[in-house]
């Protein structure tokens, strides 16, 4: 099958009127262009170029093919322009997914810093369930996702990277007039087995957080009396504020609901991990690497603040 590049060559010869000028436009030597013309005439089985002392002209067959070569040249120029626009847009694009806690505590400081560094950044953020984060990045629908894991680390597919940002310890949230709150001043951890007689507000069965809770109380040697189940740590804390029971809540998700207080748990402390998920190839979306660095900084500051409390 003839080379489509031959059509473009004929169009350039017609435009510039000589093999030497066409060679210059292509960055080739005149000898190389002469060889390409000879090959094109063999491939198309027709004379295509008339050479003369004043340059080169096309035969009727060459002119016919040159018209198609002009289309190729125009499409090439358009493709170059459109790709440059696309790459320019991608260089400013950042599509982020995150669940509630990092959306409240991790993303805002990082987004503020990003806006100051790159005011033209095209950033979008969407709510995301942790179990969908890896697949959304792998499918290219998100550039970056912040997800949580409990006892099992994510197993990403090829070309997807998962980096741990911080360990988010679980704490027990109590009504502020609870006897254990008085018995354990702030800074004094509580043993999980001390809560064996309490009513509990827990995460819904089937969630990884609930599975961790079930294993924890089993290891502590009791079966919890569950009064209420919810998918939201915020709802759990609101219910604790009514005095209905106690709850295990991640440190990052604490909302300081009126009527509640919290205490750390003794070691081994249950925790969840927060991860950032990205594609391993980010050359077209350089803001991903910038934003990951900002998230690391925010996570480090949060961890330091917890240690000082």
C-alpha positions in Angstrom: 0.0 0.0 0.0 1.5 3.4 -0.9 2.7 5.7 1.9 0.2 8.5 2.7 3.3 10.7 3.3 3.8 10.6 -0.4 0.6 12.6 -0.9 1.9 15.3 1.5 5.2 15.4 -0.4 3.5 16.0 -3.7 1.4 18.8 -2.1 4.6 20.4 -0.9 6.3 20.1 -4.3 3.3 21.8 -5.9 3.2 24.5 -3.2 6.9 25.3 -3.4 7.6 24.6 -7.0 10.8 22.6 -6.6 12.2 19.5 -5.0 14.8 21.5 -3.1 12.2 23.7 -1.4 10.0 20.7 -0.6 13.1 19.0 0.9 13.8 22.1 3.1 10.2 22.2 4.3 10.5 18.5 5.3 14.0 18.8 6.8 15.4 16.4 4.2 18.1 16.6 1.6 17.1 17.1 -2.0 18.6 13.7 -2.8 16.3 12.1 -0.2 13.3 13.8 -1.7 14.3 12.7 -5.2 14.4 9.1 -3.9 11.0 9.4 -2.3 9.5 10.8 -5.6 10.9 7.8 -7.5 9.5 5.4 -5.0 6.1 7.2 -5.1 6.0 6.8 -8.9 6.8 3.1 -8.6 4.1 2.7 -5.9 1.4 4.6 -7.8 2.6 3.2 -11.2 2.4 6.6 -12.8 4.7 9.6 -13.6 4.0 12.2 -10.9 6.6 15.0 -11.1 8.1 16.8 -14.2 11.6 18.1 -13.5 12.9 21.1 -15.4 15.6 23.8 -15.3 13.2 26.1 -13.4 12.0 23.6 -10.8 9.5 20.9 -10.7 5.8 20.6 -11.7 3.3 17.9 -11.2 1.7 15.7 -13.8 -2.1 15.4 -13.9 -1.7 12.3 -11.8 0.6 14.1 -9.4 -1.9 17.0 -9.1 -4.7 14.6 -8.3 -2.8 13.0 -5.5 -1.5 16.4 -4.3 -5.1 17.5 -3.6 -5.4 14.7 -1.1 -2.0 15.6 0.3 -3.3 19.1 1.1 -6.1 17.6 3.1 -3.5 15.5 5.0 -1.4 18.7 5.7 -4.5 20.6 6.9 -5.5 17.7 9.2 -2.0 17.5 10.5 -1.9 21.2 11.4 -5.4 20.9 13.0 -4.3 17.9 15.0 -1.2 19.7 16.2 -3.2 22.7 17.3 -5.9 20.6 19.0 -3.3 18.4 20.8 -1.5 21.5 22.1 -4.8 22.8 23.4 -5.6 19.5 25.0 -2.2 19.2 26.7 -2.4 22.8 27.9 -5.8 22.0 29.5 -4.6 18.8 31.0 -1.6 20.6 32.5 -4.0 22.7 34.5 -6.6 20.0 35.2 -7.1 18.3 38.5 -10.1 16.0 39.2 -10.2 14.9 42.8 -12.4 12.4 44.6 -12.6 12.0 48.4 -14.9 10.9 51.1 -16.3 13.2 53.8 -13.5 13.4 56.5 -10.6 14.3 54.1 -12.9 16.6 52.2 -13.4 18.6 55.4 -9.9 18.4 56.9 -7.3 17.4 54.3 -8.5 18.9 51.0 -9.3 22.6 52.0 -5.7 23.6 53.1 -4.2 21.8 50.2 -6.6 23.3 47.7 -5.9 26.8 49.2 -2.2 26.3 48.7 -2.7 25.0 45.2 -4.9 28.1 44.3 -2.1 30.4 45.4 0.5 28.5 43.4 -1.6 27.9 40.3 -4.5 30.4 40.2 -5.4 29.1 36.7 -5.8 25.5 37.8 -9.0 23.8 36.7 -10.0 21.8 39.8 -13.1 19.7 40.5 -13.9 17.7 43.6 -16.5 15.0 44.0 -17.8 12.9 46.8 -16.4 9.4 46.7 -16.8 6.2 48.6 -13.5 4.7 49.5 -14.1 1.4 47.8 -14.5 3.1 44.4 -11.4 5.3 44.5 -8.9 2.9 42.9 -11.2 2.0 40.1 -12.1 5.6 39.3 -8.5 6.5 39.0 -7.7 3.4 37.0 -10.5 4.2 34.6 -9.2 7.8 34.1 -12.3 9.4 35.5 -10.4 10.9 38.4 -6.8 12.2 38.5 -6.5 11.6 42.3 -8.5 10.0 45.0 -8.3 10.1 48.8 -9.6 6.8 50.3 -9.5 4.9 53.6 -8.7 1.4 54.5 -9.1 -0.4 57.8 -7.3 -3.7 58.3 -6.6 -4.6 54.7 -4.4 -2.4 52.5 -5.7 -1.6 49.0 -4.3 -3.8 46.2 -4.1 -1.5 43.2 -4.0 -2.7 39.5 -1.0 -2.0 37.3 -0.4 1.7 36.5 -2.1 2.8 39.8 -0.2 3.9 42.9 -1.5 4.0 46.5 0.4 6.0 49.1 -0.5 6.2 52.8 -0.9 9.8 54.0 -1.6 9.2 57.7 -2.9 6.8 60.4 -6.2 7.9 61.7 -6.8 6.4 65.2 -10.2 5.4 66.4 -11.4 7.1 69.6 -14.4 6.5 71.8 -17.0 9.2 71.9 -19.0 9.5 75.1 -21.7 11.7 76.5 -19.8 14.4 78.4 -21.5 13.5 81.6 -20.6 9.8 81.3 -18.9 8.3 84.4 -16.0 7.0 82.4 -15.3 10.6 81.2 -14.9 11.7 84.8 -12.9 8.6 85.7 -10.5 9.1 82.7 -9.5 12.8 82.4 -8.5 14.1 79.0 -5.3 12.5 78.0 -6.0 9.3 79.9 -6.8 6.4 77.5 -9.7 4.0 78.0 -9.5 0.2 77.6 -12.1 -1.1 75.2 -13.2 -3.8 77.7 -14.3 -1.0 80.1 -17.1 -0.3 77.6 -18.6 -3.8 77.7 -21.8 -2.7 79.4 -22.5 0.3 77.2 -25.1 0.7 74.5 -23.4 1.3 71.2 -23.9 3.4 68.1 -22.0 1.6 65.3 -21.2 1.8 61.6 -23.5 -0.4 59.5 -22.8 -4.1 59.3 -20.9 -4.9 56.1 -18.6 -1.9 56.2 -14.9 -2.4 56.7 -15.1 -0.1 59.8 -17.8 -2.2 61.3 -15.8 -5.4 60.7 -12.8 -3.8 62.5 -15.2 -2.9 65.4 -16.6 -6.4 65.6 -13.1 -7.9 65.8 -12.0 -5.3 68.4 -14.8 -6.0 70.8 -14.4 -9.8 70.3 -10.8 -9.5 71.2 -11.8 -7.5 74.3 -14.0 -10.4 75.3 -17.6 -9.0 75.0 -20.6 -8.8 72.7 -21.7 -5.2 72.3 -25.3 -4.1 72.8 -25.9 -2.2 69.6 -28.7 0.4 69.7 -28.2 2.2 66.5 -26.4 1.6 63.2 -25.4 4.3 60.7 -23.0 4.8 57.7 -21.9 8.2 59.1 -19.6 9.1 61.9 -21.3 12.5 62.1 -24.7 10.8 62.7 -23.1 8.5 65.3 -21.7 11.5 67.2 -25.0 13.3 67.1 -26.7 10.3 68.6 -24.1 10.0 71.3 -24.9 13.6 72.2 -28.4 12.5 73.0 -27.1 10.0 75.5 -28.3 7.0 73.5 -24.9 5.3 73.8 -21.2 5.5 72.9 -19.4 5.1 69.6 -16.0 4.5 68.1 -15.2 7.3 65.7 -12.0 8.1 63.7 -10.0 11.0 65.1 -10.2 12.9 61.8 -14.0 12.6 61.7 -14.5 14.2 65.2 -17.1 17.0 65.0 -17.2 18.0 68.7 -20.9 17.7 68.9 -22.3 19.5 72.0 -22.9 17.1 74.9 -20.0 14.8 73.8 -16.4 14.2 74.7 -13.9 11.7 73.5 -11.0 9.6 74.8 -8.2 7.8 73.2 -8.0 4.0 73.5 -5.2 2.0 74.9 -2.8 0.1 72.7 -3.2 -1.7 70.4 -5.4 1.2 69.1 -7.6 0.4 66.2 -7.1 2.8 63.3 -7.8 3.4 59.7 -5.3 4.5 57.0 -5.9 7.4 54.6 -4.3 6.9 51.2 -3.9 9.0 48.1 -4.5 7.1 44.8 -2.9 8.3 41.6 -2.0 6.9 38.2 1.7 6.1 37.9 2.0 8.1 34.7 1.2 11.8 35.5 3.2 13.6 32.9 0.1 15.0 31.2 -1.4 16.1 34.5 1.5 17.6 36.5 -0.8 19.2 39.1 -1.3 15.7 40.5 2.2 15.5 41.8 2.0 19.1 43.2 -1.2 18.3 45.0 0.1 15.0 46.5 3.0 17.0 48.0 0.5 19.5 49.5 -1.6 16.6 50.9 1.5 15.1 52.5 2.3 18.4 54.2 -1.3 18.8 55.5 -1.3 15.2 56.8 2.0 15.7 58.5 0.7 18.8 60.2 -2.5 17.0 61.4 -0.5 14.2 62.8 1.8 16.7 64.7 -1.2 18.5 66.1 -2.7 15.2 67.4 0.6 14.4 69.1 0.6 17.8 70.9 -3.0 17.5 72.2 
